[in-house]
Amino acid sequence: MADIHIHRAHSLGLAKARKMAWKWAEAAEQKFGMECTVIEGEMSDVVEFTRSGVDGRLLVEADAFDLTARLGFLVGAFRQKIESEIEANLDQLLASGAKSSTEKKVRSKKS
């Protein structure tokens, strides 16, 4: 079995990180056929995801995303491709989240 661990620090805060995690979960369901469950907490959320050959969780905190996944034998052969695709997806979401925060700050200063 192969394991994946990805950590991404951010400065979104929990409310915005939650929204990003929901987007990530929706994309994982559509693109990879994952079954995702979101467990909301006071200080953090957990997105559990599963499909044949893959089990994992995304810990969503106010200042970081922490993804761990266990890949089965057959899927494990594609570990590097899967890991780089997840990293790219998370990085894209974080970039869009940071960009929209910056745009809101600029708009509010102009008002």
Secondary structure as the mmCIF struct_conf table of DSSP 4:
data_model
#
loop_
_struct_conf.conf_type_id
_struct_conf.id
_struct_conf.beg_label_comp_id
_struct_conf.beg_label_asym_id
_struct_conf.beg_label_seq_id
_struct_conf.end_label_comp_id
_struct_conf.end_label_asym_id
_struct_conf.end_label_seq_id
STRN STRN1 ALA A 2 ALA A 9
BEND BEND1 LEU A 12 LEU A 12
HELX_RH_AL_P HELX_RH_AL_P1 LEU A 14 PHE A 32
STRN STRN2 GLU A 35 GLU A 40
BEND BEND2 GLU A 42 MET A 43
STRN STRN3 SER A 44 ARG A 51
TURN_TY1_P TURN_TY1_P1 SER A 52 GLY A 53
STRN STRN4 VAL A 54 GLU A 61
BEND BEND3 ALA A 62 ASP A 63
STRN STRN5 ALA A 64 LEU A 71
HELX_RH_AL_P HELX_RH_AL_P2 PHE A 73 GLY A 76
TURN_TY1_P TURN_TY1_P2 ALA A 77 PHE A 78
HELX_RH_AL_P HELX_RH_AL_P3 ARG A 79 LYS A 110
#
